[in-house]
């Protein structure tokens, strides 16, 4: 088991350059890790609808992410695992697909600001808030 996985909220801080959180996110992303198709989709949505970025800007940002981080594809196994995780741990369905992808990639850390800091999932993946004191 090794590696870090990123939730979309951390990646979205990386997409901005406005504060200490964006600096911390940039440091972590530059160390490498993994993301899922779900993370790419959520980032595209937020960048377009909430941050009013142009389509070329969104595509360029996502292409840069794909070059920096390994992308874990959505599979039927990850989908089924995500549903199980949503039921067992009360994650949102979309968060559960990110957690399932991190488990499938055999990561040990999931960087997320929104999920429960310090939570251990299936005894092998720790959710860690990179901005916690």
N, C-alpha and C positions, 0 to 999 in steps of 0.2 A: 504494500500500500504506500502510495506517495502522491504528492501533488496537491495543488490548490485548485479549487473551482470557484467561479465568480457568479454571484447573483446579479441580476440586471441593475439593481440599485447601485451597486459598487461601480459597475461599468458606466452608468450614467454620470456618476461623479467624475470618472475619468474623462468623460466627454466634455466636461466643463473645466474652467480654470479659474474658478472664482474664490476658492477658500482652502482651508487646511484639509478638508475632506477630499477635495480634488487632488491635492498634492499626495496625500496618503494613498489614494486609489491608484494614482500614476506609479508610485513606487512599487506597489504590489503587482500591478499588471506588467510592469517592466521586468519583474522577476519571472514571469511566465506562468502558465497554468492552463486551465481549460474552461470552456463555456459550452452551453448547449444551443441547439437551434431555438429553443424556447427563449433563451436570453437574447439572441439576435432579434427575434420577432418582437419581444417587449421593447428593446432599445429602439428599433425602427419606429414602432408606434409612438413612443414618448418623444423621440426626436422630431418626428413630423407633426404630431398633434399638439403637444404641450410646449415644445421649444421652437416650433415654427421653422425648423431647418428645411432647406430645399432638398429635393430628391437627390441631386448630385452630392450634396454634403452628407446626407444620410448614407448613400452608397459608399462614398469614400471612407467615412468613419467605420462602417461595418467591414469593408475590405481590409482596412488597417487592423481591425480586431482579428480577423481571420488569419492575417499574417503573423500576428503576435502570439495568439492563443490557439490551442488545439480545439477544434469544434467537434463535439460529440453529437452524432445524429440522433434524431428521434426514431426509435424502433418500437415495434409492438411490445417487446419485453419491457422497455423503459416506460411505455404507456401503462402497462399492467402493474408494474412496480409502483408507479406514481399513484395510481388509484389506491393500491394497498397502503401506501404511506399516508395518503390523505385521510383514509379511514382510521388508521392506527394512531397517527400523531396529530390529527386535526389541522394539518396544513391546508392552505387553499389548494385547489386543484392545480393551478398553474405553478405555485411554489413546489408542489409535490413532484411535478415533472422535472424541475431543476434538481431537486434532491435526488431523485431516481437516476438522473443522468450522472450526477457526481458519484453516486454509489457504483453505477455501472462502469465508470472510468477508474474505479478503485482509488479515489481521492481520499485524503484524510482530513482536509479542511475545506469547508464551504464558507467563503467570505460573504456575509450578508448583514445588512443593517436592519432589515425588517423581521428576520426570524429570531427565534429565542437564542440569545447569546449563551454559549457554553453547552447547549443541548447536544447530546450524543445520539446519533441516529443509527439504529441497528448495530450498536456497539462498535462502529468503525468510522463514522463520519462526524466530526465535530463542527457545529455551526459556530462561527466566530464573527463578532462585529468588529471590523477593522478600525472603527472609530471609538470604541469603548475606552474609557480611561484605564 
